[in-house]
Structures are given as C-alpha cells and as structure tokens.
C-alpha cells in the first residue's frame, strides 16, 4: 500500500485597512483563490510598524513570505502563487 503525502498548506497573509475598498475586493479574490491555504487577514491600522511599512500600499497579499500583489490583485495571481508554494515545499 502506498501512502500519500499530505500537501503542505501555504500561508497567505492579506494586509488591509478597515476603510479600504480595494481591500474588500482583494479579500474576496483571496477567499476564492486561496482554497487549501492558511489565510490570515491583518489590519495594519492596529500596528504602527505595519502602518509605516504598508501605509497606503494596501491591500498587500503575501504567500509564504513572498509579496504577490499590492493595491490591485489580478485574478489568478493568488491561485498561481499558492500552487507554486505547494510545489516548492
């Protein structure tokens, strides 16, 4: 009997702000495209360091430590980054 290795779940971080319309759109895209990944939403307004790092660049999507999108999240970009992260594990 051959044991099948369980696929690693990539980590997806979505940096947002509460009053950001682009962030809501990015969150919807990530919800559709990051299935099988561990998704964490981070409101940068709660942390001065994150505010200075991301400021007005939000939304920013990071997959396994690599920024894959900022401001606009092109359809398919998150799905492709999650697949690549799984293959490189």
C-alpha positions as CSV (number, residue, x, y, z in Angstrom):
1,X,0.0,0.0,0.0
2,X,1.4,3.4,-1.0
3,X,1.0,6.2,1.5
4,X,0.1,9.6,0.0
5,X,1.9,12.6,1.4
6,X,-0.4,15.3,2.7
7,X,0.0,18.5,0.8
8,X,1.5,21.4,2.8
9,X,-0.8,24.3,3.3
10,X,0.8,27.6,2.2
11,X,0.5,30.6,4.4
12,X,-1.3,33.6,2.9
13,X,-1.3,37.0,4.6
14,X,-3.6,39.7,3.4
15,X,-2.6,43.2,4.8
16,X,-5.6,45.5,4.8
17,X,-7.2,48.6,6.3
18,X,-10.7,48.8,7.7
19,X,-11.8,51.7,5.3
20,X,-10.2,50.3,2.1
21,X,-12.5,49.4,-0.8
22,X,-9.7,47.8,-2.7
23,X,-9.0,45.7,0.4
24,X,-12.6,44.3,0.4
25,X,-12.1,43.3,-3.3
26,X,-8.8,41.7,-2.6
27,X,-10.3,39.7,0.3
28,X,-13.0,38.3,-2.0
29,X,-10.4,37.3,-4.6
30,X,-8.2,35.6,-1.9
31,X,-11.2,33.8,-0.5
32,X,-11.9,32.3,-3.9
33,X,-8.3,31.6,-5.0
34,X,-6.5,30.5,-1.8
35,X,-8.5,27.4,-1.0
36,X,-6.3,24.8,0.7
37,X,-4.1,27.6,2.2
38,X,-4.0,29.1,5.6
39,X,-5.3,32.6,5.2
40,X,-4.7,35.3,7.8
41,X,-6.1,38.9,7.5
42,X,-4.1,41.6,9.1
43,X,-5.5,45.1,9.7
44,X,-2.4,47.3,9.5
45,X,-4.0,50.1,11.4
46,X,-3.6,48.2,14.7
47,X,0.2,48.2,14.5
48,X,2.5,51.3,14.0
49,X,5.2,49.2,12.4
50,X,2.8,47.8,9.8
51,X,1.3,51.3,9.1
52,X,4.8,52.6,8.3
53,X,5.6,49.5,6.2
54,X,2.4,49.3,4.2
55,X,0.8,52.7,4.6
56,X,-1.3,53.4,1.5
57,X,0.1,50.3,-0.4
58,X,-2.7,48.1,0.9
59,X,-4.0,45.6,0.1
60,X,-0.9,43.6,0.0
61,X,-1.0,39.8,-0.4
62,X,1.9,37.6,0.7
63,X,2.2,33.9,0.0
64,X,4.8,32.0,2.0
65,X,6.7,35.2,2.7
66,X,6.7,36.5,-0.9
67,X,4.6,39.5,-1.9
68,X,2.5,38.5,-4.9
69,X,0.2,41.6,-5.2
70,X,-0.3,45.1,-3.9
71,X,-3.1,47.6,-4.5
72,X,-4.7,45.6,-7.3
73,X,-4.9,41.8,-7.0
74,X,-5.1,40.4,-10.5
75,X,-7.5,37.4,-10.9
76,X,-5.5,34.2,-10.9
77,X,-2.4,35.7,-9.2
78,X,-3.1,34.3,-5.7
79,X,-4.1,30.9,-7.1
80,X,-0.9,30.6,-9.1
81,X,1.2,31.7,-6.1
82,X,-0.4,29.1,-3.8
83,X,0.2,26.4,-6.4
84,X,3.8,27.4,-6.8
85,X,4.2,27.4,-3.0
86,X,2.8,23.9,-2.8
87,X,5.2,22.6,-5.5
88,X,8.3,24.1,-3.9
89,X,7.5,22.6,-0.5
